[in-house]
Amino acid sequence: MTKHIHLIGICGTAMASLAGMLQQRGFRVSGSDAAAYPPMSDFLASLGIPLSQPFAEKNLEPRPDLVVVGNAISRGNVELEYLLDHRIPFCSLPQLLHDEFLRGKEVLVVAGTHGKTTTTSMLSWIFESAGLEPSFLIGGIAENFGSSFQIGAGKHFILEGDEYDTAFFDKGPKFLHYFPDRVILTSVEFDHADIYKDLDAVETSFKRLVNLIPRRGNLIAFDTGDSVERCIARAFCAVERYGSNSKTGWRITNLRTEHTRTTWSVLHQDKPWGDFEFALAGEYNVWNATAAAALAATCGTPQKKIAEALKTFKSVKRRLEVRAQLNGITIIEDFAHHPTAIQVTLNALRSRYPGARLWAILEPRSNTLRRNVFQQDLAKSLSGADEVVIANVFKSDAIPEDQRLNLPAVATEIEKNGRRARIAPEVDSIIEMVAPELRSGDVVAILSNGGFGGIYEKLPQRLKSLAEKS
């Protein structure tokens, strides 16, 4: 009889991907969540995996053989309480991933505060293009594959290594379950303020990841940042650096940004190694690509194959994704959920659309961004746009008032920097405010790590309606 596995919190990117992998392995898969939204709801529907919403005890009837509890699920959830009361076997996503898929593979993990999803997607595409048939699990939909996962016949399993906690019963980071052979470390900053007390705590997690890499493995680390230096200082494996510093092993030079492409060269140990190009914008994406190229090269992939793969690399859903172009107005969706990510995203759009009036519409939704820990940094990063509109803090009541992001203070600080900043409570009021003001040549960056009330569809619809009336 086919084993039935149920996933609580299935609409999380990694959970939905695991569901697809388990189905491909021949398990009967079901799942539940509080509410579903694209792209993962569409993804699950395309796989024919049944999704129940909202959470309810009946979703665990008939009794599954195993339940995977997502890391967003806490005590008090009706399904979690039911499985505990009835002693239904359960585990976490990283546990099951390791036991069912990683054993016997060479595991390559991409970790860091920023750039994980895109770098993992690039590395997977390089390996795929080189004919290595990798398995992978990515925290987003990689456009080259139209999927966030693949079970390949090759020896490599490429993983996005998340430093977020594992489950309600395991508060350690997910990536410690993966036992990597090789690691890319893109950056280390304070994030996930709901589970990490401070930067030292974040660094401790990354140090533990580095400590898992065997001597025969290797670590490709960004060449900038004191936190990165501290995290890699006691590595037992070979360490190589990438970036733009003069002594860096994989050094980026001749970076040029054009309207439809970005080009650069890489020196390896001060010797010319290769010229690269792709359609993506942003210096940070060049860093990501160079990290992926360096790791692929240490695995024996020829430089020519790497360059060919990057040239044909598309992107990842919700990463500088153009959602609509109407009457000369470009609407872009981006996952940016941290001041540093917002800053580099807006910088990338400045370089890609020089001279455009740039709008930033932000939903403070991540557990870090909803807090005031980065209030000054957020105001500074948003000041990279010409016009700023901020929605109310997502589920603000869940954050103690003395810790909550102060929106008026952020807006005041942005206006001190010479930009206009406005606060609107929810999506419909944002659309009514913004749509009539948009004009040809404007670029609108919508920044959220969630569904944002369907703004990605509603704003283009409103613009179309206004155009038809004029």
C-alpha positions as CSV (number, residue, x, y, z in Angstrom):
1,M,0.0,0.0,0.0
2,T,1.3,3.5,-0.9
3,K,2.5,5.5,2.1
4,H,0.5,8.6,2.7
5,I,2.4,11.7,3.8
6,H,0.6,14.9,4.9
7,L,2.3,18.3,5.1
8,I,1.0,21.0,7.5
9,G,1.9,24.4,6.1
10,I,2.3,23.0,2.5
11,C,2.2,26.4,0.8
12,G,5.6,27.4,2.1
13,T,8.1,27.3,-0.8
14,A,10.2,24.6,0.6
15,M,7.2,22.6,1.8
16,A,5.5,22.7,-1.6
17,S,8.7,21.6,-3.2
18,L,9.1,18.7,-0.8
19,A,5.5,17.7,-1.6
20,G,6.4,17.5,-5.3
21,M,9.5,15.5,-4.6
22,L,7.6,13.0,-2.4
23,Q,4.9,12.6,-5.0
24,Q,7.6,12.0,-7.7
25,R,9.1,9.3,-5.4
26,G,5.7,7.5,-5.4
27,F,4.2,8.6,-2.1
28,R,0.6,9.7,-1.7
29,V,0.8,13.4,-0.7
30,S,-1.7,15.8,0.8
31,G,-1.3,19.1,2.5
32,S,-3.0,21.9,4.3
33,D,-2.5,25.6,5.0
34,A,-4.2,28.7,6.4
35,A,-4.4,30.4,3.0
36,A,-2.9,29.7,-0.4
37,Y,-1.5,32.3,-2.8
38,P,0.6,32.1,-6.0
39,P,3.1,31.0,-7.0
40,M,3.1,27.9,-4.8
41,S,-0.7,27.4,-4.8
42,D,-0.6,27.3,-8.6
43,F,2.5,25.0,-8.4
44,L,0.7,22.5,-6.2
45,A,-2.4,22.6,-8.4
46,S,-0.3,21.8,-11.4
47,L,1.0,18.7,-9.6
48,G,-2.5,17.6,-8.6
49,I,-1.6,17.6,-4.9
50,P,-4.7,18.1,-2.8
51,L,-4.6,21.3,-0.6
52,S,-7.0,21.8,2.3
53,Q,-7.7,25.1,3.8
54,P,-8.0,26.3,6.5
55,F,-6.3,24.0,9.1
56,A,-8.8,21.5,10.5
57,E,-8.7,18.1,12.3
58,K,-10.6,16.5,9.4
59,N,-7.6,17.2,7.2
60,L,-5.8,14.4,9.1
61,E,-8.6,11.9,8.3
62,P,-8.1,9.2,7.2
63,R,-5.0,9.0,9.4
64,P,-1.7,9.6,7.3
65,D,1.3,7.4,7.8
66,L,3.6,10.4,8.4
67,V,3.0,14.2,8.9
68,V,5.6,16.8,8.0
69,V,5.3,19.8,10.3
70,G,6.3,23.1,8.6
71,N,8.5,25.5,10.6
72,A,5.7,28.1,10.6
73,I,3.5,25.8,12.5
74,S,3.2,26.5,16.3
75,R,1.6,24.8,19.3
76,G,-2.1,25.7,19.2
77,N,-2.5,24.8,15.5
78,V,-5.5,22.5,15.4
79,E,-3.8,19.9,13.2
80,L,-0.6,19.9,15.3
81,E,-2.6,19.4,18.5
82,Y,-4.6,16.6,16.8
83,L,-1.5,14.7,15.7
84,L,0.1,15.1,19.1
85,D,-3.0,13.8,20.9
86,H,-3.3,10.8,18.5
87,R,0.4,10.1,18.3
88,I,0.6,10.3,14.6
89,P,4.2,10.0,13.5
90,F,5.7,13.4,12.5
91,C,9.0,14.9,11.5
92,S,10.4,18.2,10.1
93,L,11.1,19.0,6.5
94,P,14.9,18.9,6.8
95,Q,14.8,15.6,8.6
96,L,12.7,14.0,5.8
97,L,14.8,15.6,3.1
98,H,18.0,14.3,4.5
99,D,16.7,10.7,5.2
100,E,14.8,10.3,1.9
101,F,16.8,12.3,-0.7
102,L,20.3,13.4,0.5
103,R,21.8,10.1,1.5
104,G,24.4,9.0,-1.0
105,K,24.5,12.3,-2.8
106,E,27.3,15.0,-3.0
107,V,25.5,17.8,-1.2
108,L,26.1,21.4,-2.3
109,V,24.6,24.0,-0.1
110,V,24.1,27.7,-0.9
111,A,23.8,29.7,2.4
112,G,23.8,33.4,3.4
113,T,21.5,36.2,4.4
114,H,21.1,37.4,0.8
115,G,21.2,35.8,-2.6
116,K,20.6,32.2,-1.7
117,T,17.6,31.5,-4.0
118,T,19.1,33.1,-7.1
119,T,22.6,31.6,-6.5
120,T,21.1,28.1,-6.0
121,S,19.1,28.5,-9.2
122,M,22.2,29.6,-11.2
123,L,24.2,26.7,-9.8
124,S,21.5,24.2,-10.6
125,W,21.2,25.6,-14.2
126,I,25.0,25.4,-14.7
127,F,25.0,21.8,-13.6
128,E,22.0,21.0,-15.7
129,S,23.4,22.7,-18.8
130,A,26.7,20.8,-18.3
131,G,24.7,17.5,-18.5
132,L,25.3,16.6,-14.8
133,E,21.6,15.9,-14.2
134,P,21.6,17.4,-10.6
135,S,18.9,17.1,-8.0
136,F,18.0,20.5,-6.4
137,L,15.7,22.2,-4.0
138,I,15.3,26.0,-4.3
139,G,13.3,28.5,-2.2
140,G,11.6,29.8,-5.3
141,I,10.5,28.9,-8.8
142,A,13.6,28.8,-11.1
143,E,12.3,30.0,-14.5
144,N,14.7,27.9,-16.5
145,F,13.1,24.8,-14.9
146,G,9.6,26.1,-14.2
147,S,10.0,24.4,-10.9
148,S,11.6,24.7,-7.5
149,F,12.9,21.1,-7.3
150,Q,14.2,18.3,-9.4
151,I,15.2,14.7,-8.7
152,G,18.0,14.1,-11.1
153,A,20.1,11.0,-12.0
154,G,23.4,12.7,-11.2
155,K,25.4,12.5,-8.0
156,H,24.9,16.1,-6.9
157,F,22.1,17.5,-4.8
158,I,22.1,21.3,-4.8
159,L,20.2,23.0,-1.8
160,E,19.3,26.4,-0.7
161,G,20.5,26.4,2.9
162,D,18.1,28.3,5.1
163,E,19.3,29.6,8.5
164,Y,15.7,29.8,9.7
165,D,14.6,27.4,12.4
166,T,13.5,23.8,11.6
167,A,10.3,23.1,13.5
168,F,8.4,23.8,16.7
169,F,10.4,20.9,18.3
170,D,13.7,21.8,16.7
171,K,14.8,25.4,16.9
172,G,18.1,24.9,15.2
173,P,18.6,26.1,11.6
174,K,17.5,24.0,8.8
175,F,20.8,23.8,7.0
176,L,22.5,21.9,9.9
177,H,20.5,18.8,8.8
178,Y,22.0,18.8,5.3
179,F,25.7,17.8,6.1
180,P,27.1,19.6,3.0
181,D,30.2,18.5,1.1
182,R,30.6,22.0,-0.4
183,V,29.2,25.4,0.6
184,I,28.7,28.8,-0.9
185,L,28.5,31.6,1.7
186,T,27.1,34.8,0.2
187,S,26.8,37.1,3.2
188,V,26.1,37.2,6.9
189,E,23.9,39.9,8.4
190,F,21.4,40.1,11.2
191,D,18.0,38.8,10.1
192,H,15.1,36.7,11.4
193,A,14.7,38.9,14.5
194,D,12.0,36.6,15.7
195,I,14.4,33.7,16.4
196,Y,17.9,35.3,16.6
197,K,18.7,37.6,19.5
198,D,21.5,39.4,17.7
199,L,24.2,39.2,15.1
200,D,26.4,37.0,17.3
201,A,23.6,34.4,17.3
202,V,23.3,34.5,13.6
203,E,27.0,34.1,13.2
204,T,27.0,31.1,15.5
205,S,24.6,29.3,13.2
206,F,26.8,29.9,10.1
207,K,29.9,28.9,12.0
208,R,28.2,25.6,12.8
209,L,27.4,25.1,9.1
210,V,31.1,25.7,8.2
211,N,32.1,23.3,10.8
212,L,30.1,20.5,9.1
213,I,32.1,20.7,5.8
214,P,34.6,17.8,5.6
215,R,38.3,18.4,4.9
216,R,37.9,17.1,1.4
217,G,35.1,19.6,0.7
218,N,35.4,23.3,0.0
219,L,33.9,26.7,0.9
220,I,33.3,29.5,-1.6
221,A,32.8,32.7,0.5
222,F,32.1,36.4,-0.4
223,D,35.2,38.5,0.1
224,T,33.5,41.4,2.1
225,G,32.2,41.6,5.6
226,D,33.6,41.1,9.1
227,S,30.8,38.6,9.9
228,V,31.8,36.4,6.9
229,E,35.4,36.6,8.1
230,R,34.5,35.4,11.5
231,C,32.2,32.6,10.2
232,I,34.9,31.1,8.0
233,A,37.9,31.6,10.2
234,R,38.0,28.0,11.6
235,A,37.0,26.1,8.5
236,F,38.7,22.7,8.1
237,C,38.2,22.6,4.4
238,A,39.8,24.6,1.5
239,V,38.3,28.2,1.4
240,E,38.2,30.3,-1.7
241,R,36.9,33.9,-2.0
242,Y,34.9,35.7,-4.7
243,G,34.2,39.4,-5.1
244,S,36.0,42.5,-6.3
245,N,38.9,42.9,-3.8
246,S,42.4,43.0,-5.3
247,K,43.5,39.8,-3.5
248,T,40.4,37.7,-4.1
249,G,40.8,34.3,-5.8
250,W,37.8,34.7,-8.0
251,R,37.9,38.4,-8.8
252,I,35.2,40.3,-10.8
253,T,36.4,43.0,-13.2
254,N,35.1,45.0,-16.2
255,L,31.5,45.0,-14.9
256,R,29.2,46.8,-17.3
257,T,25.5,47.3,-17.2
258,E,23.4,47.7,-20.3
259,H,19.7,48.0,-20.9
260,T,19.1,44.4,-21.6
261,R,22.2,42.6,-20.3
262,T,25.1,42.7,-17.8
263,T,28.7,41.7,-18.7
264,W,31.8,41.1,-16.6
265,S,35.0,39.2,-16.5
266,V,36.5,37.0,-13.8
267,L,40.2,36.6,-12.9
268,H,41.2,33.4,-11.1
269,Q,44.3,33.8,-9.0
270,D,45.0,37.0,-10.9
271,K,44.9,35.3,-14.3
272,P,42.1,35.8,-16.9
273,W,39.6,33.0,-16.5
274,G,36.5,34.0,-18.4
275,D,34.1,36.6,-19.8
276,F,30.4,36.3,-18.8
277,E,27.1,37.9,-19.6
278,F,23.4,37.4,-18.7
279,A,20.1,39.3,-18.9
280,L,19.8,40.1,-15.2
281,A,20.4,43.5,-13.6
282,G,22.3,44.3,-10.5
283,E,25.9,44.0,-9.2
284,Y,24.6,41.6,-6.5
285,N,23.5,39.2,-9.2
286,V,27.1,39.3,-10.7
287,W,28.3,38.3,-7.2
288,N,25.8,35.5,-7.1
289,A,26.7,34.2,-10.6
290,T,30.5,34.4,-9.8
291,A,30.0,32.3,-6.6
292,A,28.0,29.7,-8.6
293,A,30.7,29.7,-11.3
294,A,33.5,29.3,-8.8
295,L,31.8,26.3,-7.1
296,A,30.9,24.7,-10.4
297,A,34.5,25.1,-11.5
298,T,35.8,23.4,-8.4
299,C,33.5,20.5,-9.2
300,G,35.2,20.2,-12.6
301,T,32.7,22.0,-14.8
302,P,34.6,23.7,-17.8
303,Q,34.5,27.5,-17.9
304,K,32.9,27.5,-21.3
305,K,30.0,25.4,-20.1
306,I,29.5,27.8,-17.1
307,A,29.5,30.9,-19.4
308,E,27.0,29.3,-21.8
309,A,24.7,28.4,-18.9
310,L,24.8,31.9,-17.3
311,K,24.1,33.5,-20.7
312,T,20.8,31.5,-20.9
313,F,19.9,31.9,-17.3
314,K,16.5,33.5,-16.9
315,S,15.7,34.3,-13.3
316,V,13.6,33.3,-10.4
317,K,10.0,34.1,-9.8
318,R,9.5,37.1,-7.6
319,R,13.1,38.3,-8.1
320,L,13.0,41.5,-10.2
321,E,10.2,39.9,-12.1
322,V,8.4,42.1,-14.6
323,R,4.8,41.6,-13.9
324,A,3.3,44.1,-16.3
325,Q,4.1,46.8,-18.9
326,L,1.2,49.1,-19.6
327,N,1.3,52.5,-21.3
328,G,5.0,52.8,-20.7
329,I,4.7,51.9,-17.0
330,T,6.8,48.9,-15.8
331,I,5.6,47.0,-12.8
332,I,8.1,44.8,-11.1
333,E,7.8,42.3,-8.2
334,D,10.6,41.6,-5.9
335,F,10.9,39.5,-2.7
336,A,13.2,42.1,-1.0
337,H,12.4,41.8,2.7
338,H,15.5,43.2,4.4
339,P,17.0,46.8,4.1
340,T,20.2,45.5,2.3
341,A,18.1,43.5,-0.2
342,I,15.8,46.6,-0.8
343,Q,18.9,48.8,-1.4
344,V,20.5,46.5,-3.9
345,T,17.2,45.9,-5.7
346,L,16.6,49.6,-6.1
347,N,20.2,50.1,-7.2
348,A,19.7,47.4,-9.8
349,L,16.6,49.1,-11.2
350,R,18.4,52.4,-11.3
351,S,21.1,50.8,-13.5
352,R,18.6,48.9,-15.7
353,Y,16.2,51.9,-16.1
354,P,18.3,55.0,-16.1
355,G,16.3,58.2,-15.9
356,A,13.1,56.5,-14.9
357,R,11.0,57.8,-12.0
358,L,11.3,54.9,-9.6
359,W,8.5,53.9,-7.2
360,A,8.9,51.6,-4.2
361,I,5.8,50.1,-2.7
362,L,6.6,48.1,0.4
363,E,4.7,45.7,2.6
364,P,6.7,45.3,5.8
365,R,5.9,41.6,6.2
366,S,9.0,39.6,7.2
367,N,9.6,39.0,10.9
368,T,12.6,41.3,10.8
369,L,11.1,44.1,8.8
370,R,8.0,44.3,11.0
371,R,10.2,45.2,13.9
372,N,12.1,48.5,14.5
373,V,15.5,46.8,14.7
374,F,16.3,48.1,11.2
375,Q,14.2,51.2,11.2
376,Q,17.0,53.7,10.2
377,D,18.4,51.3,7.7
378,L,15.0,50.8,6.1
379,A,14.5,54.5,5.6
380,K,17.9,54.8,4.1
381,S,17.4,51.9,1.6
382,L,13.9,53.1,0.6
383,S,15.4,56.6,-0.1
384,G,16.9,55.0,-3.2
385,A,13.4,55.4,-4.9
386,D,11.9,58.7,-6.0
387,E,8.4,57.9,-4.6
388,V,7.8,55.6,-1.6
389,V,4.5,54.1,-0.4
390,I,4.4,51.8,2.6
391,A,1.6,49.6,3.6
392,N,0.6,48.9,7.2
393,V,2.9,46.5,9.1
394,F,1.6,42.9,8.4
395,K,-0.2,41.5,11.4
396,S,1.2,44.3,13.5
397,D,-0.7,43.2,16.6
398,A,1.6,40.2,16.8
399,I,4.6,42.5,17.4
400,P,4.8,44.3,20.8
401,E,4.4,48.0,20.3
402,D,7.8,48.9,21.7
403,Q,9.4,46.5,19.1
404,R,7.1,47.4,16.2
405,L,8.3,49.3,13.1
406,N,7.3,52.9,13.4
407,L,5.9,53.8,10.0
408,P,5.6,57.6,10.5
409,A,9.2,57.7,11.7
410,V,10.3,55.9,8.6
411,A,8.4,58.2,6.4
412,T,9.8,61.3,8.1
413,E,13.3,60.0,7.7
414,I,12.8,59.3,4.0
415,E,11.4,62.8,3.4
416,K,14.5,64.2,5.2
417,N,16.4,62.5,2.3
418,G,14.5,64.5,-0.2
419,R,12.0,61.8,-1.3
420,R,8.2,61.7,-0.9
421,A,7.0,58.9,1.4
422,R,3.4,58.0,2.1
423,I,1.6,55.4,4.3
424,A,-1.5,53.7,3.1
425,P,-3.3,51.1,5.2
426,E,-4.0,48.4,2.7
427,V,-3.8,47.4,-1.0
428,D,-6.9,49.1,-2.3
429,S,-6.0,52.5,-0.8
430,I,-2.5,52.1,-2.2
431,I,-3.9,51.5,-5.7
432,E,-6.3,54.4,-5.5
433,M,-3.4,56.6,-4.5
434,V,-0.8,55.5,-6.9
435,A,-2.5,54.5,-10.1
436,P,-3.7,58.0,-11.1
437,E,-0.2,59.4,-10.5
438,L,1.7,56.9,-12.7
439,R,3.0,58.1,-16.0
440,S,4.9,56.7,-19.0
441,G,8.5,55.9,-18.1
442,D,7.8,55.1,-14.5
443,V,9.1,51.9,-12.9
444,V,7.2,50.5,-9.9
445,A,8.9,48.1,-7.6
446,I,6.5,46.2,-5.4
447,L,8.4,44.7,-2.5
448,S,7.0,41.9,-0.3
449,N,7.8,38.4,0.7
450,G,4.1,37.5,0.6
451,G,0.9,37.8,-1.4
452,F,0.5,41.5,-0.6
453,G,-3.3,41.4,-1.1
454,G,-3.1,40.6,-4.8
455,I,-1.5,44.0,-5.6
456,Y,0.5,42.4,-8.4
457,E,-2.7,41.8,-10.4
458,K,-4.8,44.6,-9.0
459,L,-2.5,47.5,-9.9
460,P,-2.2,46.6,-13.6
461,Q,-6.0,46.1,-13.8
462,R,-6.6,49.6,-12.3
463,L,-4.1,51.1,-14.8
464,K,-5.9,49.4,-17.7
465,S,-9.2,50.7,-16.4
466,L,-7.9,54.2,-16.2
467,A,-6.5,54.1,-19.7
468,E,-9.8,52.9,-21.1
469,K,-11.6,55.8,-19.5
470,S,-9.2,58.4,-20.8
